[in-house]
């Protein structure tokens, strides 16, 4: 059993998720990649325990994370039971359901049948009686929103999850989901969108009353936790001098990982210019990309992945950044074309 660092809460910053009582670390650890059957359990254990020793209390999973699907939950469960079981009450563990998990009509999307079966399977894989947050991983065009939200409400009321969240919902869908959950008495505590310098759709004013997803989250008292903040490694110095063999591109990962075609010459030029600004700020590009997201107080936490402990420590060090100047933000927007 792991003995956690006594100073683990000394330097990490914790932010409230919307209007809820839930505090999340500014940096959370996502297990989307690097925790499947292509990775060694020893390396996973080093990252998970090292994260907790630095004050990262939030570990984010989904039923389909691996690869193959379910493997990240299996591996996390092994480390949790062997090393972190004594600290369960200090952890925020989340999982999700929405994407394809098993064959047939009940193995994906947002029906109550699928979501209830999924949470039961996830709990079994991790060896847990409950998770802290359970998400609808994506909106389902074929299922009434009322059914999906009622399933989340039922799962919370059953004690299988403490909080309900949504992921990948548009601003308009988020307003609808939040209204239904509020009426049911189980508020939407958090939204998990893809958000980075290279993917800024959450800022677009898309609702009938010209609100963005960030606007809706702020007005509804919903926290926001950004995933893929480094655009799967592109917002780092990783690809400036070619494709490393141990990178996501180099390993040719499945399950939504980027491919070589995703790294264009135009993007590399933007990366180089952004990297120059980061160096002038005495930061790595990855650190600057994370700090750029956290400058918006509506962003509760940034969800980072890590293939090694030094990489994770680099991300955590983004919290030491100086505030952005108006000039720096303008230069960044000019590079991004905003």
LINJO-V997054 format. One record per backbone hydrogen bond with DSSP energy under -0.5 kcal/mol. CO is the residue of the C=O (numbers start at 1). NH is the residue of the N-H. E is the energy in kcal/mol with one decimal. If there is no record, write none. Layout:
# LINJO-V997054
co: <CO | CO>
nh: <NH | NH>
e: <E | E>
This chain:
# LINJO-V997054
co: <2 | 5 | 7 | 13 | 15 | 16 | 17 | 22 | 24 | 26 | 26 | 28 | 28 | 29 | 32 | 36 | 40 | 41 | 42 | 43 | 44 | 45 | 46 | 47 | 48 | 49 | 50 | 51 | 51 | 52 | 55 | 57 | 57 | 58 | 59 | 60 | 62 | 63 | 65 | 65 | 66 | 67 | 68 | 70 | 71 | 72 | 73 | 74 | 75 | 76 | 77 | 78 | 79 | 79 | 80 | 80 | 83 | 84 | 85 | 87 | 88 | 91 | 92 | 93 | 93 | 94 | 95 | 96 | 97 | 98 | 99 | 104 | 107 | 107 | 111 | 112 | 113 | 114 | 115 | 116 | 117 | 118 | 119 | 120 | 121 | 122 | 123 | 123 | 131 | 132 | 133 | 134 | 135 | 135 | 136 | 139 | 140 | 144 | 144 | 145 | 146 | 147 | 148 | 149 | 150 | 151 | 152 | 153 | 154 | 155 | 155 | 156 | 160 | 163 | 164 | 164 | 165 | 166 | 170 | 171 | 172 | 173 | 174 | 175 | 176 | 177 | 178 | 179 | 180 | 181 | 181 | 187 | 187 | 189 | 190 | 191 | 191 | 192 | 193 | 193 | 196 | 199 | 200 | 201 | 202 | 202 | 204 | 207 | 211 | 211 | 212 | 213 | 214 | 215 | 216 | 217 | 217 | 218 | 221 | 223 | 224 | 224 | 224 | 226 | 227 | 228 | 229 | 230 | 230 | 231 | 234 | 237 | 239 | 242 | 244 | 247 | 248 | 248 | 249 | 254 | 259 | 260 | 262 | 264 | 265 | 266 | 267 | 268 | 269 | 270 | 271 | 272 | 273 | 274 | 275 | 276 | 277 | 278 | 278 | 279 | 284 | 285 | 286 | 287 | 288 | 289 | 290 | 291 | 293 | 295 | 296 | 298 | 301 | 302 | 302 | 303 | 303 | 304 | 308 | 309 | 310 | 311 | 312 | 313 | 315 | 316 | 317 | 318 | 325 | 326 | 327 | 328 | 329 | 330 | 331 | 332 | 333 | 333>
nh: <4 | 8 | 10 | 26 | 24 | 18 | 20 | 17 | 15 | 28 | 302 | 30 | 304 | 60 | 66 | 39 | 44 | 45 | 46 | 47 | 48 | 49 | 50 | 51 | 52 | 53 | 54 | 54 | 56 | 55 | 57 | 59 | 92 | 29 | 94 | 31 | 65 | 70 | 70 | 72 | 35 | 37 | 71 | 74 | 75 | 76 | 77 | 78 | 79 | 80 | 81 | 82 | 83 | 84 | 84 | 85 | 2 | 87 | 88 | 90 | 91 | 93 | 59 | 132 | 133 | 61 | 135 | 63 | 137 | 109 | 98 | 107 | 101 | 102 | 115 | 116 | 117 | 118 | 119 | 120 | 121 | 122 | 123 | 124 | 125 | 126 | 127 | 128 | 162 | 163 | 95 | 165 | 97 | 137 | 167 | 141 | 143 | 147 | 148 | 149 | 150 | 151 | 152 | 153 | 154 | 155 | 156 | 157 | 158 | 160 | 161 | 159 | 131 | 134 | 189 | 190 | 136 | 192 | 174 | 175 | 176 | 177 | 178 | 179 | 180 | 181 | 182 | 183 | 184 | 185 | 186 | 164 | 189 | 223 | 166 | 193 | 225 | 168 | 195 | 227 | 199 | 196 | 203 | 204 | 213 | 214 | 206 | 210 | 206 | 207 | 216 | 217 | 218 | 219 | 220 | 221 | 222 | 221 | 19 | 191 | 226 | 300 | 301 | 303 | 195 | 231 | 197 | 234 | 235 | 234 | 236 | 240 | 242 | 244 | 247 | 251 | 252 | 253 | 252 | 257 | 262 | 263 | 264 | 268 | 269 | 270 | 271 | 272 | 273 | 274 | 275 | 276 | 277 | 278 | 279 | 280 | 281 | 281 | 283 | 282 | 288 | 289 | 290 | 291 | 292 | 293 | 294 | 295 | 296 | 297 | 299 | 300 | 226 | 28 | 304 | 228 | 229 | 30 | 312 | 313 | 314 | 315 | 316 | 317 | 318 | 319 | 320 | 321 | 329 | 330 | 331 | 332 | 333 | 334 | 335 | 336 | 337 | 338>
e: <-0.7 | -1.4 | -1.9 | -2.7 | -2.9 | -1.2 | -1.9 | -3.0 | -3.0 | -0.5 | -2.6 | -0.6 | -2.8 | -2.6 | -0.9 | -1.4 | -1.9 | -2.7 | -2.2 | -2.0 | -2.7 | -2.7 | -2.0 | -2.3 | -2.0 | -2.1 | -0.7 | -1.1 | -2.3 | -1.8 | -0.9 | -0.6 | -3.0 | -2.3 | -2.2 | -2.4 | -1.5 | -0.6 | -0.9 | -1.8 | -0.7 | -2.5 | -2.2 | -2.1 | -2.8 | -2.7 | -2.5 | -1.7 | -2.0 | -2.9 | -2.6 | -2.2 | -2.9 | -1.0 | -1.0 | -0.9 | -0.9 | -1.9 | -1.5 | -2.5 | -1.6 | -0.6 | -2.4 | -2.2 | -1.6 | -2.2 | -2.1 | -2.3 | -2.7 | -2.9 | -0.6 | -1.1 | -2.4 | -1.0 | -2.5 | -2.5 | -1.7 | -2.5 | -2.3 | -1.7 | -2.1 | -2.9 | -2.5 | -1.8 | -2.4 | -2.1 | -1.2 | -2.2 | -1.2 | -1.8 | -1.9 | -2.0 | -1.5 | -0.8 | -2.0 | -0.6 | -1.2 | -0.8 | -1.7 | -2.7 | -2.1 | -1.9 | -1.8 | -2.5 | -2.5 | -2.3 | -2.2 | -2.6 | -1.7 | -1.6 | -0.9 | -1.4 | -2.1 | -2.2 | -2.3 | -0.7 | -1.8 | -2.2 | -2.5 | -2.0 | -1.8 | -2.9 | -2.8 | -1.9 | -2.1 | -2.6 | -2.3 | -1.9 | -1.8 | -1.1 | -2.0 | -0.7 | -0.7 | -2.4 | -2.0 | -0.6 | -2.4 | -1.0 | -0.5 | -2.5 | -0.9 | -2.1 | -2.1 | -1.4 | -0.5 | -1.9 | -1.2 | -2.0 | -1.5 | -1.8 | -2.5 | -2.7 | -2.2 | -2.7 | -2.7 | -0.8 | -2.7 | -0.5 | -2.3 | -2.1 | -0.5 | -2.1 | -1.4 | -3.1 | -1.9 | -1.6 | -0.5 | -0.5 | -2.9 | -1.2 | -1.4 | -0.9 | -1.1 | -0.7 | -1.5 | -2.5 | -0.5 | -1.6 | -0.9 | -0.9 | -2.0 | -1.7 | -0.8 | -2.4 | -2.0 | -1.7 | -2.6 | -2.3 | -2.0 | -2.7 | -2.5 | -1.6 | -1.5 | -2.3 | -2.4 | -1.8 | -1.2 | -0.6 | -2.6 | -1.5 | -2.1 | -2.5 | -1.9 | -2.5 | -2.4 | -1.2 | -2.0 | -0.8 | -1.4 | -0.6 | -2.2 | -0.8 | -1.8 | -2.6 | -0.8 | -0.5 | -0.7 | -3.2 | -1.6 | -2.7 | -2.1 | -1.6 | -2.3 | -2.0 | -1.6 | -1.9 | -1.7 | -1.5 | -2.2 | -1.9 | -2.5 | -2.4 | -2.3 | -2.4 | -2.0 | -2.3 | -1.0 | -3.0>
